[in-house]
Amino acid sequence: MAPSARMLLVLSENWTLTGGRADLPKVVRWAREAEDAGFDAVMISEHIVLGPDAAAAGIMVNPREYALPGNQDPYTPWPHSLLLLSAIASVTSRLRLAAAAVLAPLRHPLLLARELGTLDLISEGRLVVQPTVSWSRDEYDALGVPFGRRGRLLDEHLRIWAKAWGPSPISHDSDHYPFRDVYFEPKAYRPEGPRLWFGGQRLHGPVLRRLVEHGHGFHPLGHPTPQDLHTLKEAMAAAGRDATDLEMIGGTDPVFPDDHSPADLGTALASIPEQLEQGFTTFCIKPNQFIDDPDDVGAFCREVIRRVQAVT
């Protein structure tokens, strides 16, 4: 495949392939098959718990769709993303490991930095982290974390992680996470820590600020507008950074013919050439949107690579 087009297999939310069960050995096997087929990365998202607000907007019509705020069954299984990625790291050698939607405010930043740094070392620098604040007030309430402060908590995480990757001892003064003269060893694989992606439904103030200050990649939910991309370019330039240095993560566009059937793969991949022209280089695809047999994931990955090579 041309290096300008990299494919990422989304390994969360594929429960139609596993009968609604969290069949984690299958997920690990799919990751190995994706690497063998030529995929660049896999992605796993997370929730710690779900509450009634998970389905506040009604459950998704076609269970192959992506889980969005308020559209999913609270019984949806969400295994520990970093543990699952660690298992995947142990059976792969090249595949990047994208921990998407890491709900940082629900942990202490030193504990999460320890988990992230260890996984980054195990995988020899293949970890990508997309920290976020998420949307579920019920989840925050269950863990005793103030929902209204989640943005400020995430910002502190990012500052503390940067300290943790640097020389020990480290200290931090704040109302939320104060500590003094702690030694954080070992570090992550790179001196600056794992690669960080940021994104969401809108390129609003906090997301844009974190992306400019800390980001290595932009992963929007959906397609950003030309104005969004222009705003990002200007904000990066104002901070002395070049927007072309950001990895741009795009996606595929499945169209479901009804509430029960998978989408057509060719139609979903058709937007990739246009996204490449816009500067996107990495493209997410979720297998259960296109196939129903869990034993077909390897063949599906090979077909995706073949078709993407053809259209690019």
KEKE-3310 file (N, C-alpha, C; in steps of 0.2 Angstrom, whole numbers, plus 5000, padded with zeros to 4 digits):
npx = (5004:5002:5012:5005:4992:4985:4978:4967:4960:4946:4943:4934:4916:4911:4901:4891:4898:4902:4891:4886:4894:4909:4921:4936:4949:4946:4946:4959:4965:4960:4967:4980:4978:4975:4987:4994:4988:4992:4987:4989:4986:4977:4962:4955:4942:4935:4924:4921:4911:4893:4878:4861:4860:4867:4858:4850:4846:4840:4842:4854:4849:4853:4863:4876:4881:4891:4895:4888:4886:4873:4866:4867:4865:4865:4870:4880:4896:4911:4927:4943:4953:4967:4973:4968:4974:4988:4988:4987:4998:5007:5007:5009:5020:5022:5011:5002:4995:4981:4974:4959:4948:4952:4947:4953:4950:4944:4953:4968:4981:4995:4994:4987:4997:5007:5001:5000:5013:5020:5013:5017:5031:5031:5026:5036:5035:5024:5012:4997:4988:4972:4966:4951:4936:4924:4906:4896:4887:4882:4892:4903:4897:4896:4909:4913:4918:4919:4908:4907:4920:4928:4935:4945:4952:4957:4966:4975:4980:4987:4997:5004:5007:5017:5027:5029:5036:5048:5063:5065:5065:5047:5035:5019:5008:4991:4973:4967:4977:4989:5006:5022:5039:5041:5046:5046:5048:5049:5051:5041:5042:5047:5056:5047:5035:5020:5012:5000:4983:4969:4952:4935:4917:4916:4927:4930:4934:4942:4946:4953:4963:4970:4974:4983:4993:4997:4996:4998:4991:4975:4959:4944:4927:4917:4916:4927:4923:4928:4931:4934:4946:4954:4954:4961:4974:4977:4978:4988:4999:5000:5005:5017:5019:5018:5004:5004:5012:5004:4996:4983:4967:4956:4940:4929:4914:4900:4885:4870:4859:4847:4839:4846:4856:4873:4884:4889:4906:4914:4907:4909:4922:4924:4926:4939:4950:4947:4948:4961:4967:4963:4972:4971:4978:4977:4965:4950:4941:4928:4925:4913:4903:4902:4904:4898:4903:4914:4925:4929:4936:4950:4951:4943:4951:4961:4955:4951:4963:4967:4957:4959:4972:4969:4960:4968)
npy = (4994:5011:5023:5034:5031:5024:5011:5008:4997:4996:4989:4989:4988:4978:4969:4962:4953:4944:4938:4947:4945:4948:4942:4941:4934:4932:4945:4948:4939:4945:4956:4952:4946:4958:4964:4955:4957:4969:4981:4996:5000:4996:5000:5003:5007:5014:5012:5013:5010:5009:5019:5023:5034:5030:5026:5036:5044:5034:5018:5013:5011:5001:4989:4989:5001:5015:5018:5031:5047:5043:5033:5019:5002:5000:4988:4985:4977:4983:4980:4982:4993:4995:4984:4975:4979:4977:4963:4962:4968:4959:4949:4954:4964:4975:4983:4998:5003:5010:5018:5023:5036:5037:5039:5050:5058:5050:5042:5043:5054:5050:5036:5032:5037:5028:5016:5019:5021:5009:5001:5007:5004:4990:4988:4994:5008:5009:5013:5024:5037:5043:5054:5059:5068:5063:5059:5054:5057:5049:5039:5046:5050:5037:5034:5044:5056:5073:5078:5091:5096:5089:5093:5102:5093:5084:5092:5094:5081:5080:5089:5083:5071:5075:5079:5067:5060:5066:5070:5063:5068:5072:5085:5092:5105:5108:5109:5097:5086:5086:5083:5079:5078:5065:5049:5044:5030:5016:5027:5032:5024:5034:5049:5060:5054:5043:5045:5057:5059:5070:5074:5074:5077:5091:5104:5112:5125:5119:5107:5111:5118:5109:5100:5109:5112:5099:5089:5076:5071:5072:5067:5068:5066:5061:5071:5085:5102:5113:5125:5121:5115:5125:5134:5125:5125:5138:5140:5131:5137:5149:5145:5142:5130:5118:5113:5103:5093:5086:5070:5065:5059:5050:5042:5029:5028:5020:5014:5009:4997:4994:4991:4980:4974:4973:4985:4991:4988:4994:5006:5012:5015:5024:5037:5039:5044:5057:5062:5060:5070:5080:5080:5069:5054:5042:5029:5024:5009:4998:4981:4974:4982:4978:4964:4948:4936:4930:4923:4928:4940:4941:4939:4949:4960:4959:4961:4974:4981:4978:4984:4998:5000:5000:5011:5021)
npz = (5000:4996:5006:5009:5013:5026:5035:5048:5060:5068:5084:5094:5099:5090:5092:5086:5079:5088:5095:5104:5115:5125:5118:5120:5116:5102:5098:5100:5091:5079:5078:5075:5063:5056:5056:5048:5036:5032:5038:5047:5060:5075:5084:5100:5111:5126:5140:5158:5166:5162:5163:5165:5156:5145:5136:5133:5122:5115:5109:5096:5079:5070:5075:5071:5069:5075:5092:5100:5110:5121:5114:5115:5121:5139:5143:5135:5132:5138:5138:5148:5140:5139:5145:5135:5124:5128:5127:5113:5109:5113:5103:5091:5080:5073:5072:5076:5091:5096:5108:5110:5115:5129:5145:5154:5166:5175:5182:5192:5187:5189:5190:5178:5169:5173:5168:5154:5151:5153:5144:5132:5133:5133:5120:5112:5109:5101:5105:5104:5111:5114:5123:5132:5138:5138:5139:5148:5162:5172:5172:5178:5190:5196:5199:5207:5203:5199:5187:5181:5181:5173:5161:5166:5174:5164:5158:5168:5169:5157:5159:5170:5164:5155:5164:5170:5160:5159:5168:5185:5202:5202:5204:5208:5210:5214:5217:5214:5211:5220:5223:5229:5225:5219:5212:5196:5188:5177:5162:5148:5131:5121:5124:5125:5128:5124:5108:5105:5101:5097:5097:5092:5092:5088:5083:5095:5107:5119:5114:5102:5108:5116:5106:5099:5109:5114:5104:5092:5083:5074:5076:5071:5074:5062:5048:5046:5043:5030:5035:5049:5046:5042:5053:5062:5055:5056:5070:5074:5067:5073:5086:5082:5076:5063:5054:5045:5051:5059:5061:5052:5054:5046:5040:5036:5026:5029:5022:5027:5021:5027:5044:5048:5041:5034:5027:5011:5006:4995:4993:5005:5005:4996:4998:5002:4992:4991:5004:5006:4998:5005:5015:5025:5031:5038:5040:5047:5050:5053:5056:5058:5052:5039:5038:5044:5049:5061:5058:5046:5047:5044:5030:5026:5030:5021:5009:5011:5011:4998:4990:4994:4989:4976:4974:4977)
capx = (5000:5006:5013:5000:4986:4986:4972:4966:4955:4942:4941:4928:4909:4910:4898:4887:4902:4903:4885:4885:4899:4916:4926:4943:4953:4944:4948:4967:4966:4958:4972:4986:4976:4975:4994:4997:4985:4995:4985:4994:4985:4971:4960:4951:4939:4933:4920:4922:4904:4888:4872:4855:4861:4870:4853:4845:4843:4837:4847:4855:4844:4857:4868:4883:4883:4896:4892:4888:4883:4866:4863:4869:4862:4869:4873:4886:4902:4917:4933:4948:4956:4974:4974:4967:4980:4994:4988:4988:5005:5012:5006:5011:5027:5023:5004:5001:4990:4977:4969:4955:4943:4954:4944:4958:4948:4941:4959:4973:4986:5001:4992:4986:5004:5011:4998:5002:5020:5021:5011:5022:5037:5030:5025:5042:5033:5018:5006:4994:4983:4967:4963:4945:4933:4918:4899:4891:4887:4881:4899:4907:4894:4898:4916:4914:4922:4914:4907:4908:4927:4931:4939:4951:4955:4960:4971:4980:4983:4992:5003:5007:5010:5023:5032:5031:5040:5054:5067:5063:5058:5043:5030:5014:5003:4984:4968:4965:4982:4995:5011:5029:5046:5040:5051:5042:5052:5053:5047:5038:5047:5050:5057:5041:5029:5016:5009:4993:4978:4964:4946:4928:4911:4917:4933:4929:4940:4946:4949:4958:4969:4974:4978:4989:4998:5000:4994:5002:4986:4969:4955:4938:4921:4914:4920:4927:4922:4934:4932:4937:4953:4957:4955:4966:4980:4979:4980:4995:5004:5000:5008:5024:5018:5015:4998:5006:5015:4999:4993:4976:4964:4949:4936:4925:4907:4896:4878:4866:4853:4841:4841:4848:4861:4879:4885:4894:4912:4916:4904:4911:4929:4924:4928:4946:4954:4945:4951:4969:4968:4962:4978:4971:4982:4975:4958:4947:4936:4925:4923:4906:4899:4903:4903:4894:4906:4920:4931:4931:4940:4957:4950:4940:4956:4965:4951:4951:4970:4967:4953:4962:4977:4966:4957:4973)
capy = (5000:5018:5025:5040:5029:5019:5008:5007:4992:4997:4983:4990:4988:4973:4963:4958:4947:4939:4936:4951:4943:4951:4937:4944:4930:4933:4952:4948:4936:4949:4961:4949:4945:4964:4966:4951:4959:4975:4986:5000:5001:4994:5005:5001:5013:5012:5015:5009:5008:5013:5020:5024:5039:5028:5025:5042:5046:5028:5013:5013:5007:4996:4988:4989:5008:5017:5020:5039:5048:5042:5029:5012:4998:5000:4981:4984:4976:4987:4978:4986:4994:4995:4977:4971:4982:4974:4957:4963:4970:4953:4944:4958:4967:4982:4986:5003:5002:5016:5018:5029:5038:5035:5043:5051:5061:5044:5039:5048:5055:5046:5029:5032:5038:5022:5011:5020:5021:5002:4998:5010:5001:4983:4988:4998:5014:5008:5016:5030:5038:5049:5056:5063:5069:5059:5063:5051:5060:5043:5036:5050:5049:5031:5034:5049:5061:5078:5079:5098:5098:5085:5097:5104:5087:5081:5097:5092:5075:5081:5093:5079:5066:5078:5079:5060:5057:5069:5068:5062:5068:5077:5088:5096:5109:5109:5106:5090:5081:5088:5078:5082:5074:5058:5047:5040:5026:5018:5031:5029:5022:5040:5054:5064:5050:5041:5049:5059:5061:5073:5074:5074:5079:5097:5106:5118:5128:5115:5102:5114:5120:5103:5098:5113:5111:5093:5084:5073:5069:5075:5062:5071:5062:5063:5075:5092:5107:5117:5130:5118:5113:5132:5136:5121:5127:5145:5140:5128:5142:5154:5142:5140:5123:5117:5109:5097:5089:5082:5065:5067:5052:5050:5036:5026:5030:5015:5016:5002:4997:4993:4991:4973:4972:4976:4990:4989:4990:4998:5013:5015:5017:5028:5044:5040:5048:5064:5063:5060:5076:5085:5079:5064:5049:5036:5029:5019:5005:4994:4976:4972:4986:4975:4956:4945:4930:4932:4920:4932:4946:4941:4940:4956:4965:4958:4964:4981:4983:4977:4989:5004:5001:5001:5017:5027)
capz = (5000:4997:5013:5011:5015:5031:5037:5055:5061:5075:5087:5099:5096:5085:5096:5081:5076:5094:5098:5110:5121:5125:5116:5119:5112:5095:5096:5099:5084:5073:5077:5072:5056:5053:5055:5043:5030:5030:5042:5051:5067:5078:5089:5105:5115:5133:5146:5164:5168:5159:5167:5161:5151:5139:5131:5134:5116:5111:5106:5089:5075:5067:5080:5068:5070:5080:5099:5101:5116:5123:5109:5116:5127:5144:5144:5130:5135:5137:5142:5149:5133:5139:5146:5129:5119:5130:5124:5106:5108:5114:5097:5085:5081:5069:5072:5081:5096:5097:5114:5109:5121:5136:5150:5159:5172:5179:5185:5195:5182:5190:5189:5171:5166:5174:5164:5147:5150:5153:5138:5127:5133:5130:5112:5109:5106:5096:5108:5103:5116:5113:5130:5131:5144:5137:5140:5153:5169:5176:5173:5182:5197:5199:5201:5212:5200:5197:5180:5179:5182:5169:5157:5170:5176:5159:5157:5173:5167:5151:5162:5174:5160:5152:5169:5171:5155:5160:5174:5191:5204:5199:5209:5205:5214:5212:5221:5212:5211:5222:5225:5229:5225:5218:5207:5191:5184:5171:5158:5142:5126:5119:5129:5126:5129:5118:5103:5107:5096:5100:5092:5095:5087:5086:5084:5099:5110:5123:5109:5098:5112:5118:5100:5097:5114:5115:5099:5087:5078:5074:5074:5072:5074:5056:5043:5048:5038:5027:5040:5054:5044:5041:5060:5064:5052:5059:5077:5074:5065:5079:5091:5080:5074:5056:5054:5041:5055:5063:5058:5051:5055:5043:5041:5030:5026:5028:5021:5029:5017:5032:5051:5050:5036:5034:5022:5005:5007:4990:4994:5011:5004:4990:5000:5004:4988:4992:5011:5005:4995:5011:5020:5029:5029:5042:5039:5052:5047:5058:5052:5059:5048:5033:5038:5049:5051:5065:5055:5040:5048:5041:5023:5026:5030:5015:5004:5012:5008:4990:4987:4995:4984:4969:4973:4979)
cpx = (5004:5006:5008:4994:4987:4979:4972:4960:4952:4940:4936:4921:4908:4906:4893:4891:4903:4897:4884:4890:4905:4921:4932:4948:4952:4947:4956:4969:4965:4964:4978:4984:4976:4982:4996:4994:4988:4992:4990:4993:4978:4969:4955:4949:4937:4927:4922:4916:4899:4882:4866:4855:4864:4864:4848:4842:4840:4843:4848:4851:4847:4863:4876:4886:4888:4892:4893:4885:4875:4863:4864:4866:4867:4873:4879:4892:4908:4923:4938:4953:4964:4976:4974:4972:4987:4994:4989:4995:5010:5011:5007:5018:5027:5016:5004:4995:4987:4972:4965:4950:4946:4951:4948:4955:4946:4947:4963:4978:4992:4999:4991:4993:5008:5008:5000:5009:5023:5019:5015:5028:5037:5030:5031:5040:5028:5012:5004:4989:4979:4964:4957:4942:4926:4912:4895:4892:4886:4888:4903:4904:4896:4905:4918:4918:4917:4914:4909:4915:4931:4936:4946:4955:4959:4966:4977:4984:4988:4998:5007:5010:5017:5028:5034:5036:5047:5058:5064:5068:5054:5038:5025:5009:4997:4980:4966:4970:4988:5000:5018:5034:5044:5044:5047:5047:5049:5048:5044:5044:5051:5051:5051:5035:5026:5014:5002:4989:4972:4958:4940:4923:4912:4924:4932:4935:4944:4950:4955:4964:4973:4978:4984:4994:5001:4999:4999:4997:4979:4964:4947:4933:4917:4919:4921:4926:4928:4936:4936:4945:4957:4959:4961:4973:4982:4981:4987:5000:5005:5005:5015:5024:5016:5010:5000:5010:5010:4997:4986:4972:4957:4945:4933:4918:4902:4888:4874:4860:4846:4844:4845:4854:4867:4879:4889:4901:4915:4913:4907:4919:4930:4927:4936:4950:4953:4948:4958:4971:4967:4968:4977:4975:4980:4967:4955:4941:4934:4922:4916:4901:4898:4902:4900:4898:4913:4926:4933:4934:4946:4956:4947:4946:4960:4961:4951:4958:4970:4963:4956:4968:4975:4963:4962:4979)
cpy = (5006:5020:5031:5038:5023:5017:5006:5002:4994:4991:4983:4990:4984:4967:4959:4952:4942:4937:4940:4950:4947:4945:4940:4940:4931:4940:4952:4945:4941:4954:4958:4948:4952:4966:4962:4953:4966:4981:4990:5000:4997:4999:5001:5007:5010:5015:5010:5006:5012:5014:5021:5029:5037:5027:5031:5044:5040:5024:5013:5009:5001:4995:4988:4996:5009:5019:5028:5040:5047:5037:5021:5009:4998:4993:4980:4983:4980:4985:4983:4987:4993:4988:4973:4973:4978:4967:4957:4964:4964:4948:4948:4962:4974:4986:4992:5001:5008:5015:5024:5030:5036:5041:5045:5054:5056:5041:5045:5048:5051:5038:5028:5032:5031:5016:5012:5019:5014:4999:5000:5006:4993:4983:4992:5004:5014:5011:5023:5031:5044:5050:5060:5064:5065:5063:5060:5054:5054:5039:5040:5050:5043:5030:5040:5055:5067:5079:5086:5100:5093:5088:5099:5098:5084:5086:5096:5086:5076:5085:5088:5073:5069:5078:5072:5057:5060:5067:5068:5066:5073:5079:5092:5099:5110:5107:5099:5085:5083:5083:5082:5077:5067:5056:5042:5036:5019:5023:5028:5027:5028:5045:5059:5060:5047:5046:5051:5062:5065:5074:5074:5076:5086:5099:5113:5120:5123:5110:5105:5116:5114:5100:5102:5112:5105:5088:5082:5071:5071:5070:5065:5065:5064:5067:5082:5096:5110:5122:5127:5117:5120:5134:5132:5124:5134:5144:5136:5133:5147:5152:5140:5133:5123:5111:5102:5091:5084:5076:5066:5060:5053:5043:5034:5028:5024:5017:5009:5002:4996:4992:4984:4971:4976:4981:4987:4992:4995:5005:5016:5018:5022:5035:5045:5044:5055:5066:5064:5067:5082:5085:5073:5058:5042:5035:5023:5015:5000:4987:4974:4976:4983:4967:4954:4939:4932:4929:4923:4938:4947:4942:4947:4961:4965:4962:4972:4984:4983:4983:4996:5005:5003:5008:5023:5026)
cpz = (5000:5004:5014:5013:5020:5034:5045:5056:5068:5078:5093:5095:5090:5088:5092:5078:5082:5098:5104:5116:5120:5124:5114:5115:5104:5093:5095:5092:5078:5072:5074:5065:5052:5051:5049:5036:5028:5033:5046:5058:5069:5083:5094:5110:5122:5136:5152:5166:5163:5164:5162:5155:5145:5134:5131:5128:5111:5108:5099:5085:5073:5072:5077:5068:5075:5087:5099:5108:5117:5118:5110:5122:5133:5146:5139:5134:5133:5141:5143:5143:5134:5141:5139:5124:5121:5127:5117:5105:5109:5108:5091:5086:5077:5070:5077:5085:5098:5103:5113:5115:5128:5141:5156:5166:5177:5183:5188:5189:5183:5188:5182:5167:5167:5169:5156:5146:5149:5147:5132:5127:5131:5123:5109:5105:5101:5099:5105:5107:5113:5119:5128:5138:5144:5139:5145:5160:5174:5177:5178:5189:5200:5202:5206:5209:5197:5190:5177:5178:5177:5164:5160:5172:5170:5157:5162:5171:5162:5154:5166:5170:5157:5158:5170:5166:5156:5166:5181:5196:5201:5205:5205:5211:5211:5217:5220:5213:5214:5225:5225:5229:5224:5212:5202:5187:5183:5167:5152:5137:5123:5125:5130:5127:5123:5114:5106:5102:5100:5095:5096:5090:5085:5088:5088:5103:5114:5118:5105:5102:5114:5112:5098:5102:5115:5109:5094:5081:5079:5072:5076:5071:5068:5052:5045:5042:5036:5032:5046:5052:5044:5048:5063:5062:5055:5066:5078:5072:5070:5085:5089:5077:5067:5056:5050:5045:5059:5058:5058:5050:5052:5044:5035:5031:5024:5027:5022:5025:5021:5039:5053:5046:5036:5028:5017:5006:5002:4991:5000:5010:4999:4992:5002:4999:4990:4999:5010:5002:5000:5016:5025:5026:5032:5042:5043:5048:5053:5055:5052:5055:5041:5032:5044:5052:5055:5062:5048:5041:5044:5033:5022:5026:5024:5009:5005:5009:5000:4987:4988:4990:4978:4968:4975:4974)
residu = (MET:ALA:PRO:SER:ALA:ARG:MET:LEU:LEU:VAL:LEU:SER:GLU:ASN:TRP:THR:LEU:THR:GLY:GLY:ARG:ALA:ASP:LEU:PRO:LYS:VAL:VAL:ARG:TRP:ALA:ARG:GLU:ALA:GLU:ASP:ALA:GLY:PHE:ASP:ALA:VAL:MET:ILE:SER:GLU:HIS:ILE:VAL:LEU:GLY:PRO:ASP:ALA:ALA:ALA:ALA:GLY:ILE:MET:VAL:ASN:PRO:ARG:GLU:TYR:ALA:LEU:PRO:GLY:ASN:GLN:ASP:PRO:TYR:THR:PRO:TRP:PRO:HIS:SER:LEU:LEU:LEU:LEU:SER:ALA:ILE:ALA:SER:VAL:THR:SER:ARG:LEU:ARG:LEU:ALA:ALA:ALA:ALA:VAL:LEU:ALA:PRO:LEU:ARG:HIS:PRO:LEU:LEU:LEU:ALA:ARG:GLU:LEU:GLY:THR:LEU:ASP:LEU:ILE:SER:GLU:GLY:ARG:LEU:VAL:VAL:GLN:PRO:THR:VAL:SER:TRP:SER:ARG:ASP:GLU:TYR:ASP:ALA:LEU:GLY:VAL:PRO:PHE:GLY:ARG:ARG:GLY:ARG:LEU:LEU:ASP:GLU:HIS:LEU:ARG:ILE:TRP:ALA:LYS:ALA:TRP:GLY:PRO:SER:PRO:ILE:SER:HIS:ASP:SER:ASP:HIS:TYR:PRO:PHE:ARG:ASP:VAL:TYR:PHE:GLU:PRO:LYS:ALA:TYR:ARG:PRO:GLU:GLY:PRO:ARG:LEU:TRP:PHE:GLY:GLY:GLN:ARG:LEU:HIS:GLY:PRO:VAL:LEU:ARG:ARG:LEU:VAL:GLU:HIS:GLY:HIS:GLY:PHE:HIS:PRO:LEU:GLY:HIS:PRO:THR:PRO:GLN:ASP:LEU:HIS:THR:LEU:LYS:GLU:ALA:MET:ALA:ALA:ALA:GLY:ARG:ASP:ALA:THR:ASP:LEU:GLU:MET:ILE:GLY:GLY:THR:ASP:PRO:VAL:PHE:PRO:ASP:ASP:HIS:SER:PRO:ALA:ASP:LEU:GLY:THR:ALA:LEU:ALA:SER:ILE:PRO:GLU:GLN:LEU:GLU:GLN:GLY:PHE:THR:THR:PHE:CYS:ILE:LYS:PRO:ASN:GLN:PHE:ILE:ASP:ASP:PRO:ASP:ASP:VAL:GLY:ALA:PHE:CYS:ARG:GLU:VAL:ILE:ARG:ARG:VAL:GLN:ALA:VAL:THR)
# end
